[in-house]
Every structure is written in C-alpha cells, then in structure tokens.
Amino acid sequence: MKRVAAAVLVVAGMAAGVGSAGAAEGNELTAIRTGQHATFDRVVFEFNGARPTVTHGRTSQLVHCASGKDIEANGDEFVEITMQPANAHNYTGARRFDTPGLKKVRSVSNTCDFEAHLSFGIGYVGTGRAYTVSFLDNPSRVVIDFNNS
C-alpha cells in the first residue's frame, strides 16, 4: 500500500505540471544540517533557488520512489518531507545518515530525487512525535523541528 501511495504521489505531481526536470533548475539542494536545541531537534534542507513547495506526513516505513524497495533507516516512525520543484542531482553530501548527537531524531534518508520531486524521511524515537515545518529565506531553507518531550 505504501508503494502505491508513493507512486501515486509522483504521478500526481507530474500530472500537475511540476514534474519537469527543468522546473527545478537553480533550485538544488546545497546542504542538510541537523542541530540539537533545548526543547527540540532540528533538520534543515538548504537550496540555492526559490523556496520549494512542501508536503509532509508520517509513515512507519520508508520506500524508495523509483524502485519501491524498502529503505532501512533508524527510527520508530518517520516523517517524509517532499519538496518540489527541487533536486539533489549535484549534491555531494551524505544522502542517508544517522544523527547520534540529537535527542529524538535518529536518521535522515533520501527517498526520492526524480523529476523535480525531492523527498527525505526523518526517523525519530517513539510514534506521533510533534513536529513543525517552517521556512527561512536568503538562502531558501526548509526547517523541520521535532519536540523533545
């Protein structure tokens, strides 16, 4: 079922006209940062272009958008963040890594980089953990904060 949902998301985005690879030109991922704060863990995705549109939701298992294969990652539950138009074709940093320095976030894993759809799953301890998604500009950043309580 999760694989079907991932395929539907990609096809729906292409049908909406955002699936063009050219649409993400100049909107490439340039950095992924994580940080621990007193009451929350933070994951930041930085881009060299305009702020992407973001969708997000919880899942119990990460699935690669192209192959449909499960992605092994640390976490009891995951938030999958999809950013479009965006890509990581030239990104040279790690696309999958654990986050041992954070209190609740356990891993960050790339789940899709296809036709201006860029997705990452963020694994964390427990289920139903409160999180917020926000944006910063100059440069464009997508910020996800996870409550540590």
Helices and strands as residue ranges (DSSP letters): H 2-15, G 21-24, E 29-36, E 40-47, E 53-59, E 62-63, E 70-71, E 77-84, E 96-98, E 105-114, E 117-124, E 131-136, E 140-147
